[in-house]
Amino acid sequence: MFEFLFKYPWPVYRKGTLVLLSGWPVWLLGLLALAAAVLVAVLFLRKPLPKARAVMLAGIQWLGLLVLLILLWQPALSVSMLKPQQNVVAVVVDASTSMALEGRLGQAKGLLDSGLLEQLKKRFPVRLYRAGRTLERVETVPAQADQPVTNLGEALKGATAESATLPIGAVVLLSDGADNAGGLDSETMSTLRRSRIPIHAIGFGSEQLERDIEVSDVQIVPRSLPDARLSATVTLRQSGFAGKVAKLSVRGDGKVLASRVVKLPEDGQTAREVISFQSGVAGAKSLKVGVDLLDGETNKDNNVLSRLVNVEDRKPRILYIEGEPRWEMKFIRRAAELDRSLQVASILRTTQNKLYRQGTADAKELEHGFPDTVDELFKYQGLVIGNVEASYFNPVQQGLIKEFVDRRGGGVLFLGGRAALSDGGWNKSEVAEIMPVTLLDRKTTFHRDPATVELAVAGRDSLITRIEEDAEKNISRWKALPYLADYQETGPAKPGALVLAELSPTSKGKFPLLTTQNFGRGRVGVFATGGSWRWQMLQDSKDMSHEVFWQQLLRWLVSSTSEHVSAVTDKAVYSDETRVPFHVEVRDQNYLPASDAVVEGHVLGPGGVADLVPLRPVTGQPGVYAGEWKADNAGSYLVEVIAKQGEKELGRDVLTFQREDGVAEHFRTEQNRELLERIAQQTGGRYYKPSDTGRLPEEIEYSDAGISVKETRDIWNAPAAFLLFAALKAGEWFLRRRWGAV
């Protein structure tokens, strides 16, 4: 119908440029149109008609005259057309594993074999390609979806690059759009646009998830201490199983480390579930986190994700200082002694000039009290400052406490007490800057009054406050803890800080009990009481709530403390990617950036892979080194990074990562129509459903890519123009008859 009314198919209008063939100037057309409007207005407004009717008739008359004027200027379309049989059309068929779902590749093959390929060949020479990790020329349409990777970016760049030796008129891409190699970045899209070759995309597969459960993501810390409680944050999405339950589990070393039943979200919705488990003994652990299969799932390969956790064989050291003997110190030390991964050295001020030391490595450690040098203080990974007034620490020591967090990257925990926080003058010290709460500018903030405890919102998901595995039971368990014998008022939490637990005195409102924040390279916490020992004394001797809480709090304090060398990769799992970047931060003996170090990474991988990777300084970032390595084989990798200054070793660090091939193809398997449309739109092509490809050969024909010629197509004599003029005159006659103005 469109072609009947307008003489030519829609592609001519979409791609053509309007031109006027009469040779008369356009300004004259505008002038005549304006004159016609004035003439018609004068004639009709003089007639004895109501004003609205006169305006309507005048408007119709003027539109009719305007149509005739435009036709006199002979409008036409200038359009580029590919020369027949002189331009190659590249047909790229996605043969990756995801195209096997729902028979997508079979549909693509059927579409081409049912006439589309033959229609293209009548107009153009056709080249067939198979797309996977790379682009491969083939003689027939691929019959197997056996490519483990979809790299549409490389495939399309390869197809358009043929224009260097061949006149490429267009690229036809048959795909589900599931690019999982990350190749369609802004640089690739810019390259495709510069080629000026239109890419027409035909999309296959359902655009929505259908009767399936998918584990989209799993977040786990890449490093841990032995026997630590870890949590996996699992992102789920599903369709067809709304309201049903499934079993979420963590597996490692052939055993189930943790499992629980979760309720699935609504169709198409995403849910986040948290599951906790123990890290176990030291070593690199390969974990599988996922949901058990349910009957009727269409995709059985996207329910589990693998993650690596490096359980480090180390025992962080914590320095704990108390200003007077009290029960809190005794029970904190007892909880720490039950944890094989922690070491606590403590200083207890028994009198003004006498100190009692516990947990020291030798007779000289802490011999002169709290350290006042970097060498002494920075050998610890964490500090606990109890009931000690700020004035006990000289300015150098106060500065070192701040630098311990900011520069060294350690953790500091401040406890409540009658000489702690504001009552101890800490609000007026330079250390107040690193605290996660604003300290009140007054004394008498410490109260020996009972206070009950409950979890704050942020504490419900925190591993620090996870006494019970079940989230609801954990909330109830905290509410059931014996009341605290004392508490300390603080101001509100600072921006960016997290209040994990709150206390409620009997006579006042709520106050933060446990607040944490990151500061510089380290972390700081405030536990605003000295009375948590009652959680042990007033409960059954077998109850481990107090011990579990303090072990987890102390582990949080030190588990992320960096040493002289800290190495990371940008991700834990590389799916279908071989390029692995290393990023290393090196500090000297005083934990200042070391820019003159020699840094190397020793790589060990599957199948006996061993390699040495030199790491180079990053310009403008003192103490930062970077390098890149190609991991060709799938499997688990371990990298030991060593930094030296001359012959002196500054330190070393170990990181792990995992390489996977073909796994990502089973995730996000619904058609990525948005990506296919973006490719087509930005290159001058179009997106098609398989059922709408009838005009594709004709669409390709009207293009200025390859070898093309300009043609001019008259449209002044299109039936639509005369029908429009006739419709205007018929409308005018109808209104005149109706109003009696004939």
C-alpha positions, 0 to 999 in steps of 0.5 A: 500500500505504501509503495502504491501511494508514494511510488517507491518503497519506504527505504527510498524515503528513509534514506533519500534527500528531498530535492526540487527539480524545477530550478526555481528558488525556494524563497519564491515558493515561500513568497507565493505561499504567503501571498496565497494565504493573504489572498485567501484570507481577504476573500473569505473574511469578507464573506457573510460567514461566521468567523470560525467557518470562514477561517476553516474554509480559508485554511482548506483553500490555502492548503490546496493551493500550497499542494499545487505550488509544491508540485509545480516545484517538482519535488523528488528524492535523491538516493544512493543505490548500490550497483547490482552485483558489484557490492558484497553483502557479509552475512554474519551468523552467531554460532555461539552456545547461547544460539543453541537455546530455543533452537535459535541457530536453527531458526536463523538457518531456516530463515536464510535457507527459506529464501532470504539468502537467495534474494540477497544473492540475486542482487549482491555477491554474498559472503558467509561468516561464522561468529564466535570468539573470532570471525571465520569465513564459511561456505554454508550456514553453520549447523552447530552452535558450538562456539564457547564465546560470543565476541560480536565486536571482533566479528563485526570489526572483522567483517567491516575490515573486508572493505579495505579490499572488497566493496562491502555494501552491508553487513547482515548479523543474525544473533541473539545479541548475547555478547559476553566478551565485552568487545562492544565498547565505545571504541569498537562502536566508533570503529564500526561507525567510521567504516560507514557500512550499515549493519542490519541486525536480525534478533533471535530468542525470547526477549524475557527470561522464560521458566528459568532460575539464574544466579546472576552474580556472587560477591565474596571477599577474595581473601580471608583468615582461617576459620573465618565466617564469610558471606556470599551475596547472591543475586538471583532472577527467575521467571515461571517460579514466582513464590516457590522455594529453592535451596541455596548452597555453598560448596567447596572441596566436595562438601556442602559448606552451607545451605538454606531455603530461599523464596524466589522473587516475582517473575522478572524480578531480581533478589539478593540473598546472603548466605554465611559459611566458614572459610576453613583452613588456609589455602586457595578455595574454589567455591561453587555457589548456586541454587538447586535445579527445579523441575521444568527449568529451560536452562540447566547451566546457569544455576551455579557460579564459581568463586575463588577465596584465598584463605591466608595462613597468617595471624594478625596481631592486635595491640589492646591498651586499657587504662584500668583493670576491668571485666571488659578486658578480661572477657575480650582477651578470653574470646580472642584466645579462643580464636586461633587466627588472632594474637592480642598483645595488651597493656594494662595500666595498673597504677599511674606509673606501672603497666602490666603486659600480656601476650607479648612475643618477648620481654622487650615488646611494649617494654616502654608502654604504648609505642611512639615510633612507626617501627614499633606501632606499625608491626600490629594490624589492629589497635583497641583503645579502651578506658584511656584518656587522650592525654595519656598519649603524647602528641607524637603517639596521637599522630601515630594512631591517626597514621596507623589508620590512614597510612598503614591501613590498620584498624582501630577500635575505641571502647566506651568507659569513664575515661574514654571518648568525650569523657577522656577528652578525645573529642578535643584530640586530632584523633577525633577526625578518624572516628565514625561518630561525632563526639559530644563536646562535654563530659558526663557522657558515660553512664552506669545505667542499664541499656538494652541492645538491638541491631540497626538496619545496617547490622542485619546484614553485617558479618560482625553482628551475625551471632545466629545464621538465620537473619530473623533469629539473629535479630531476636537473639540480639534483643534477648541479650542481657542488658549492658551495665553501662553505656556512653553517649556519642553524637550522630554517625558521620556521613559514610559511617554505618551504625550496626547496633544501637542501645536504648537506656531506660531513661533516654532515647537510642544511641549508637552502640557499634559504629564503623567506617573506612578512613584512608587506607584503614577502618575505625570502629566505636563500641560505646560501652564497657559492659559487654562482659555481661553477655557472658556472665549472665548467660549459660556457660555454653552460650557463645554469643559474646565470644562469637561477636568479639571474634568477628569484630576483631577479625573485621578490625584486622582482616583487611589490613594491608602490608608493604605489598598489596596486589589485586586484579580487577575481577576474581573471575575472567569469563572468556577473557585472557587479558588479566591486569595486575595492580600492585601498591608498594610501601617502604618500611615506614609505609610510605609509597615506594616508587623505586622498587623492582616488582615482579609477579610469579604466576602459577596456573593449571597444567604446570603453567609458570611465568614471570610478569614484570610490573612497571611504575604507574605515572602520576601514582607514587608506589603503584605498579601495574602489569598485564598477563595473558591467561590462555588456559581455563582454571585457577591461578595463583600469583605471588608478587615480590617487591625489592629495593636493591637487595632488600625485600620490601614484602610480598603478597599472593593473589588468586583469580580464575579463568573460565571458557564457555560459562558466560554463554549460559547466562543472560541468555534472553535476546539482547534486543537493545544491543542489536538495535544500538548496533544497527542504529549507530551504523545506519542499519535496521533491527529486524524480527525474523518475521519482518525481513521481507524488505531487507534486500531492498533496504540494503540496496539503498545505501551509499556504502561500497560502489554506489550511484546517485539516482533521482526519483520524482515524487511530484506525481505520486498518487498520494499528492493528488489524493491529498488535493482531492481530499482537501477539495472534497472536504471543502465541498462537504463543509460548504454544503453542510453550512449552506455556503455553496 
